[in-house]
Amino acid sequence: MSLLDLAEKATAADGVAPFNETSLFALQDGARARVQVIQTSADGELVGAAYAVGDAPVEIVVHPDHRRTGIGRRILDELVADGEDSFWAHGDLPAAQALAASAGLAVARELLVLQLTFDGPPTPERTPDGVTLRAFEPADAEPLIAVNARAFAHHPEQGAMDRADFDRRTSSDWFDPEGLFIAEKDGKVIGFHWTKVEDSAGDQPSGEVYVVGIDPDAQGGGLGTALTARGLRHMYEKGLSTVDLYVEGDNAPALKVYRNLGFKDWKKDTLYTR
């Protein structure tokens, strides 16, 4: 069983993936890991693991059939002894909370997952004067990456997206250029809303506000709301009933926009540190 297989089993049991998208891409590509700890049973079965690439926090997963046996704590203690000090708990499940508390870890960051359930057509977008919203074209790639870098300059994951990351994402089965909206003013890209629609285990695909990025010079004029609303209308017209999004727990302006559009708190990922 591979790490990806172990992650799938944990996802099926918990309803949340133990590894984020960056880690999954790295595992699929066979990238060199900064941290990779493997725990096996007496018969050689993979029962637990820790993984991290680059300078990202460590992610830990334990096989659902082998939990409450001390595997997670052994992995965590080994990592702490090696100098690791940051750990993601996706979903911040009770077991993760208990493990963090027992090891004396503290909450350093919260990434909220919000969800919108459509009860009718979403709020119509009101585009700021002089701004055009349109679907993505190949020539938009580099300007979009530049806006993303400026918009997420202080975001440790999203802000690091380069052309290789962009190309990898647009090569995914779920990518639809008609669901990537570009905001343009005076011939310049000033923002974007990248929606994501994936097949799920249920009868209906799941929708996500994947990324909304606004150039800092264009913030504060309602563009974020307009772009988000445009993407929501796209997903509503595709027949989706719910849409999720991730947002930093301390990003008050973004939270205000999303909650005004009807999003409610649903889950959260928590970063624990020593």
LOVOLO-887663 format. One record per residue (C-alpha): x, y, z; residue number from 1. Coordinates in nm, 3 decimals. Example, Ala and Ser with C-alpha at 12.3 -4.5 7.8 and 13.67 -1.06 7.14 Angstrom:
# LOVOLO-887663
TORDO | c1 | c2 | c3 | nr
TORDO | 1.230 | -0.450 | 0.780 | 1
TORDO | 1.367 | -0.106 | 0.714 | 2
END
This chain:
# LOVOLO-887663
TORDO | c1 | c2 | c3 | nr
TORDO | 0.000 | 0.000 | 0.000 | 1
TORDO | 0.132 | 0.344 | -0.097 | 2
TORDO | 0.100 | 0.673 | 0.089 | 3
TORDO | -0.169 | 0.775 | -0.159 | 4
TORDO | -0.362 | 0.455 | -0.080 | 5
TORDO | -0.330 | 0.525 | 0.293 | 6
TORDO | -0.454 | 0.881 | 0.237 | 7
TORDO | -0.758 | 0.748 | 0.048 | 8
TORDO | -0.848 | 0.515 | 0.333 | 9
TORDO | -0.818 | 0.797 | 0.587 | 10
TORDO | -1.026 | 1.029 | 0.368 | 11
TORDO | -1.302 | 0.769 | 0.338 | 12
TORDO | -1.309 | 0.721 | 0.715 | 13
TORDO | -1.282 | 1.086 | 0.821 | 14
TORDO | -1.455 | 1.278 | 0.543 | 15
TORDO | -1.147 | 1.497 | 0.509 | 16
TORDO | -0.814 | 1.435 | 0.336 | 17
TORDO | -0.502 | 1.407 | 0.554 | 18
TORDO | -0.281 | 1.568 | 0.287 | 19
TORDO | -0.338 | 1.900 | 0.112 | 20
TORDO | -0.326 | 1.951 | -0.263 | 21
TORDO | 0.044 | 2.043 | -0.271 | 22
TORDO | 0.139 | 1.721 | -0.092 | 23
TORDO | -0.086 | 1.512 | -0.318 | 24
TORDO | 0.073 | 1.663 | -0.628 | 25
TORDO | 0.418 | 1.590 | -0.486 | 26
TORDO | 0.326 | 1.230 | -0.407 | 27
TORDO | 0.179 | 1.179 | -0.753 | 28
TORDO | 0.491 | 1.326 | -0.913 | 29
TORDO | 0.731 | 1.130 | -0.695 | 30
TORDO | 0.888 | 1.453 | -0.573 | 31
TORDO | 1.161 | 1.445 | -0.312 | 32
TORDO | 1.015 | 1.486 | 0.035 | 33
TORDO | 1.167 | 1.697 | 0.311 | 34
TORDO | 0.997 | 1.472 | 0.567 | 35
TORDO | 0.879 | 1.117 | 0.511 | 36
TORDO | 0.825 | 0.892 | 0.812 | 37
TORDO | 0.675 | 0.549 | 0.763 | 38
TORDO | 0.524 | 0.324 | 1.031 | 39
TORDO | 0.450 | -0.040 | 0.947 | 40
TORDO | 0.289 | -0.324 | 1.139 | 41
TORDO | 0.462 | -0.651 | 1.227 | 42
TORDO | 0.347 | -0.800 | 0.896 | 43
TORDO | 0.472 | -0.503 | 0.695 | 44
TORDO | 0.142 | -0.321 | 0.646 | 45
TORDO | 0.162 | 0.058 | 0.618 | 46
TORDO | -0.023 | 0.186 | 0.926 | 47
TORDO | 0.097 | 0.544 | 0.965 | 48
TORDO | 0.304 | 0.812 | 0.798 | 49
TORDO | 0.419 | 1.172 | 0.807 | 50
TORDO | 0.495 | 1.377 | 0.497 | 51
TORDO | 0.609 | 1.725 | 0.400 | 52
TORDO | 0.772 | 1.890 | 0.099 | 53
TORDO | 0.974 | 2.210 | 0.088 | 54
TORDO | 0.925 | 2.421 | 0.398 | 55
TORDO | 0.560 | 2.319 | 0.445 | 56
TORDO | 0.430 | 2.198 | 0.782 | 57
TORDO | 0.422 | 1.824 | 0.837 | 58
TORDO | 0.103 | 1.622 | 0.778 | 59
TORDO | 0.042 | 1.299 | 0.972 | 60
TORDO | -0.194 | 1.015 | 0.884 | 61
TORDO | -0.279 | 0.691 | 1.066 | 62
TORDO | -0.463 | 0.398 | 0.909 | 63
TORDO | -0.826 | 0.395 | 1.034 | 64
TORDO | -0.792 | 0.032 | 1.149 | 65
TORDO | -0.483 | 0.105 | 1.360 | 66
TORDO | -0.581 | 0.416 | 1.552 | 67
TORDO | -0.572 | 0.459 | 1.932 | 68
TORDO | -0.263 | 0.238 | 1.949 | 69
TORDO | -0.003 | 0.513 | 1.991 | 70
TORDO | 0.111 | 0.527 | 1.629 | 71
TORDO | 0.034 | 0.897 | 1.585 | 72
TORDO | 0.212 | 0.990 | 1.907 | 73
TORDO | 0.522 | 0.786 | 1.814 | 74
TORDO | 0.539 | 0.961 | 1.477 | 75
TORDO | 0.489 | 1.302 | 1.634 | 76
TORDO | 0.752 | 1.243 | 1.904 | 77
TORDO | 1.003 | 1.132 | 1.640 | 78
TORDO | 0.938 | 1.444 | 1.434 | 79
TORDO | 0.966 | 1.678 | 1.734 | 80
TORDO | 1.293 | 1.510 | 1.833 | 81
TORDO | 1.419 | 1.580 | 1.480 | 82
TORDO | 1.335 | 1.950 | 1.515 | 83
TORDO | 1.001 | 1.970 | 1.333 | 84
TORDO | 0.769 | 2.222 | 1.494 | 85
TORDO | 0.465 | 2.278 | 1.266 | 86
TORDO | 0.188 | 2.028 | 1.192 | 87
TORDO | -0.135 | 2.050 | 0.992 | 88
TORDO | -0.450 | 1.889 | 1.131 | 89
TORDO | -0.693 | 1.884 | 0.837 | 90
TORDO | -1.047 | 1.892 | 0.968 | 91
TORDO | -0.908 | 1.947 | 1.321 | 92
TORDO | -1.073 | 1.622 | 1.425 | 93
TORDO | -1.107 | 1.536 | 1.797 | 94
TORDO | -0.823 | 1.282 | 1.777 | 95
TORDO | -0.591 | 1.544 | 1.631 | 96
TORDO | -0.689 | 1.793 | 1.898 | 97
TORDO | -0.617 | 1.539 | 2.171 | 98
TORDO | -0.281 | 1.447 | 2.017 | 99
TORDO | -0.178 | 1.812 | 1.989 | 100
TORDO | -0.283 | 1.882 | 2.348 | 101
TORDO | -0.096 | 1.579 | 2.483 | 102
TORDO | 0.220 | 1.694 | 2.305 | 103
TORDO | 0.187 | 2.052 | 2.427 | 104
TORDO | 0.126 | 2.201 | 2.083 | 105
TORDO | -0.061 | 2.529 | 2.039 | 106
TORDO | -0.291 | 2.661 | 1.766 | 107
TORDO | -0.097 | 2.896 | 1.536 | 108
TORDO | -0.330 | 2.928 | 1.237 | 109
TORDO | -0.680 | 2.831 | 1.133 | 110
TORDO | -0.794 | 2.776 | 0.776 | 111
TORDO | -1.173 | 2.781 | 0.770 | 112
TORDO | -1.387 | 2.582 | 0.530 | 113
TORDO | -1.713 | 2.761 | 0.450 | 114
TORDO | -2.008 | 2.615 | 0.260 | 115
TORDO | -2.293 | 2.770 | 0.063 | 116
TORDO | -2.613 | 2.578 | -0.010 | 117
TORDO | -2.809 | 2.728 | -0.297 | 118
TORDO | -3.175 | 2.795 | -0.223 | 119
TORDO | -3.218 | 2.979 | -0.552 | 120
TORDO | -3.006 | 3.178 | -0.798 | 121
TORDO | -2.706 | 3.347 | -0.630 | 122
TORDO | -2.681 | 3.721 | -0.582 | 123
TORDO | -2.620 | 3.890 | -0.923 | 124
TORDO | -2.270 | 4.030 | -0.959 | 125
TORDO | -2.224 | 4.407 | -0.969 | 126
TORDO | -1.907 | 4.475 | -1.164 | 127
TORDO | -1.709 | 4.791 | -1.074 | 128
TORDO | -1.699 | 5.064 | -1.338 | 129
TORDO | -1.455 | 4.999 | -1.618 | 130
TORDO | -1.403 | 4.632 | -1.528 | 131
TORDO | -1.485 | 4.343 | -1.760 | 132
TORDO | -1.533 | 3.985 | -1.640 | 133
TORDO | -1.464 | 3.713 | -1.895 | 134
TORDO | -1.348 | 3.352 | -1.922 | 135
TORDO | -0.980 | 3.260 | -1.912 | 136
TORDO | -0.770 | 3.254 | -2.228 | 137
TORDO | -0.421 | 3.095 | -2.260 | 138
TORDO | -0.257 | 3.439 | -2.286 | 139
TORDO | -0.385 | 3.517 | -1.936 | 140
TORDO | -0.159 | 3.260 | -1.767 | 141
TORDO | 0.141 | 3.480 | -1.686 | 142
TORDO | -0.065 | 3.789 | -1.585 | 143
TORDO | -0.280 | 3.567 | -1.362 | 144
TORDO | 0.028 | 3.418 | -1.194 | 145
TORDO | 0.164 | 3.770 | -1.137 | 146
TORDO | -0.164 | 3.887 | -0.981 | 147
TORDO | -0.172 | 3.574 | -0.766 | 148
TORDO | 0.178 | 3.643 | -0.637 | 149
TORDO | 0.084 | 3.999 | -0.544 | 150
TORDO | -0.250 | 3.907 | -0.393 | 151
TORDO | -0.107 | 3.625 | -0.181 | 152
TORDO | 0.239 | 3.765 | -0.107 | 153
TORDO | 0.199 | 3.673 | 0.260 | 154
TORDO | 0.025 | 3.340 | 0.205 | 155
TORDO | 0.271 | 3.051 | 0.246 | 156
TORDO | 0.092 | 2.809 | 0.010 | 157
TORDO | -0.107 | 2.997 | -0.254 | 158
TORDO | 0.151 | 3.274 | -0.294 | 159
TORDO | 0.413 | 3.024 | -0.405 | 160
TORDO | 0.228 | 2.922 | -0.722 | 161
TORDO | 0.460 | 2.945 | -1.023 | 162
TORDO | 0.411 | 2.851 | -1.388 | 163
TORDO | 0.484 | 2.484 | -1.323 | 164
TORDO | 0.221 | 2.475 | -1.047 | 165
TORDO | -0.027 | 2.657 | -1.269 | 166
TORDO | 0.031 | 2.418 | -1.558 | 167
TORDO | -0.008 | 2.118 | -1.327 | 168
TORDO | -0.343 | 2.247 | -1.201 | 169
TORDO | -0.473 | 2.330 | -1.548 | 170
TORDO | -0.374 | 1.979 | -1.658 | 171
TORDO | -0.601 | 1.826 | -1.395 | 172
TORDO | -0.914 | 1.644 | -1.509 | 173
TORDO | -1.135 | 1.893 | -1.327 | 174
TORDO | -0.994 | 2.206 | -1.496 | 175
TORDO | -1.244 | 2.397 | -1.709 | 176
TORDO | -1.130 | 2.727 | -1.865 | 177
TORDO | -1.495 | 2.836 | -1.873 | 178
TORDO | -1.491 | 2.822 | -1.493 | 179
TORDO | -1.185 | 3.046 | -1.453 | 180
TORDO | -1.299 | 3.409 | -1.462 | 181
TORDO | -1.068 | 3.700 | -1.537 | 182
TORDO | -1.125 | 4.060 | -1.428 | 183
TORDO | -0.973 | 4.305 | -1.674 | 184
TORDO | -0.947 | 4.684 | -1.670 | 185
TORDO | -0.779 | 4.898 | -1.935 | 186
TORDO | -0.640 | 4.582 | -2.093 | 187
TORDO | -0.476 | 4.466 | -1.770 | 188
TORDO | -0.563 | 4.160 | -1.560 | 189
TORDO | -0.649 | 4.281 | -1.210 | 190
TORDO | -0.817 | 3.977 | -1.057 | 191
TORDO | -0.952 | 3.629 | -1.111 | 192
TORDO | -1.189 | 3.369 | -0.967 | 193
TORDO | -1.092 | 3.010 | -1.028 | 194
TORDO | -1.380 | 2.771 | -0.967 | 195
TORDO | -1.338 | 2.397 | -0.925 | 196
TORDO | -1.597 | 2.129 | -0.996 | 197
TORDO | -1.502 | 1.769 | -0.920 | 198
TORDO | -1.684 | 1.439 | -0.927 | 199
TORDO | -1.754 | 1.316 | -0.575 | 200
TORDO | -1.854 | 0.987 | -0.419 | 201
TORDO | -2.217 | 1.099 | -0.420 | 202
TORDO | -2.456 | 1.150 | -0.705 | 203
TORDO | -2.354 | 1.509 | -0.770 | 204
TORDO | -2.021 | 1.682 | -0.834 | 205
TORDO | -1.888 | 1.918 | -0.568 | 206
TORDO | -1.815 | 2.284 | -0.631 | 207
TORDO | -1.543 | 2.499 | -0.482 | 208
TORDO | -1.439 | 2.862 | -0.484 | 209
TORDO | -1.085 | 2.744 | -0.559 | 210
TORDO | -0.904 | 3.080 | -0.559 | 211
TORDO | -1.016 | 3.442 | -0.568 | 212
TORDO | -0.719 | 3.672 | -0.626 | 213
TORDO | -0.735 | 4.051 | -0.648 | 214
TORDO | -0.439 | 4.273 | -0.730 | 215
TORDO | -0.374 | 4.485 | -0.417 | 216
TORDO | -0.412 | 4.803 | -0.627 | 217
TORDO | -0.766 | 4.696 | -0.721 | 218
TORDO | -0.889 | 4.591 | -0.378 | 219
TORDO | -1.163 | 4.768 | -0.187 | 220
TORDO | -1.395 | 4.849 | -0.477 | 221
TORDO | -1.622 | 4.547 | -0.472 | 222
TORDO | -1.426 | 4.344 | -0.727 | 223
TORDO | -1.386 | 4.048 | -0.492 | 224
TORDO | -1.760 | 4.027 | -0.440 | 225
TORDO | -1.829 | 4.061 | -0.813 | 226
TORDO | -1.581 | 3.788 | -0.907 | 227
TORDO | -1.706 | 3.554 | -0.637 | 228
TORDO | -2.068 | 3.607 | -0.740 | 229
TORDO | -1.982 | 3.543 | -1.106 | 230
TORDO | -1.822 | 3.211 | -1.019 | 231
TORDO | -2.115 | 3.114 | -0.798 | 232
TORDO | -2.356 | 3.182 | -1.082 | 233
TORDO | -2.144 | 2.958 | -1.307 | 234
TORDO | -2.157 | 2.671 | -1.057 | 235
TORDO | -2.528 | 2.721 | -0.993 | 236
TORDO | -2.596 | 2.705 | -1.367 | 237
TORDO | -2.403 | 2.377 | -1.379 | 238
TORDO | -2.661 | 2.234 | -1.141 | 239
TORDO | -2.456 | 2.222 | -0.820 | 240
TORDO | -2.639 | 2.249 | -0.490 | 241
TORDO | -2.344 | 2.333 | -0.261 | 242
TORDO | -2.013 | 2.516 | -0.293 | 243
TORDO | -1.718 | 2.512 | -0.051 | 244
TORDO | -1.424 | 2.746 | -0.003 | 245
TORDO | -1.114 | 2.782 | 0.214 | 246
TORDO | -1.029 | 3.112 | 0.383 | 247
TORDO | -0.784 | 3.217 | 0.652 | 248
TORDO | -0.956 | 3.248 | 0.989 | 249
TORDO | -0.811 | 3.598 | 1.043 | 250
TORDO | -0.899 | 3.733 | 0.696 | 251
TORDO | -1.184 | 3.957 | 0.812 | 252
TORDO | -1.248 | 4.133 | 0.476 | 253
TORDO | -1.278 | 3.805 | 0.285 | 254
TORDO | -1.494 | 3.648 | 0.555 | 255
TORDO | -1.729 | 3.946 | 0.537 | 256
TORDO | -1.764 | 3.906 | 0.159 | 257
TORDO | -1.828 | 3.533 | 0.177 | 258
TORDO | -2.072 | 3.548 | 0.466 | 259
TORDO | -2.264 | 3.827 | 0.296 | 260
TORDO | -2.298 | 3.592 | -0.001 | 261
TORDO | -2.451 | 3.325 | 0.222 | 262
TORDO | -2.154 | 3.105 | 0.318 | 263
TORDO | -2.161 | 2.937 | 0.660 | 264
TORDO | -1.881 | 2.790 | 0.869 | 265
TORDO | -1.847 | 2.417 | 0.803 | 266
TORDO | -1.502 | 2.275 | 0.886 | 267
TORDO | -1.153 | 2.400 | 0.962 | 268
TORDO | -0.789 | 2.300 | 0.922 | 269
TORDO | -0.564 | 2.390 | 1.214 | 270
TORDO | -0.190 | 2.447 | 1.218 | 271
TORDO | -0.037 | 2.339 | 1.547 | 272
TORDO | 0.311 | 2.447 | 1.652 | 273
TORDO | 0.548 | 2.387 | 1.940 | 274
END
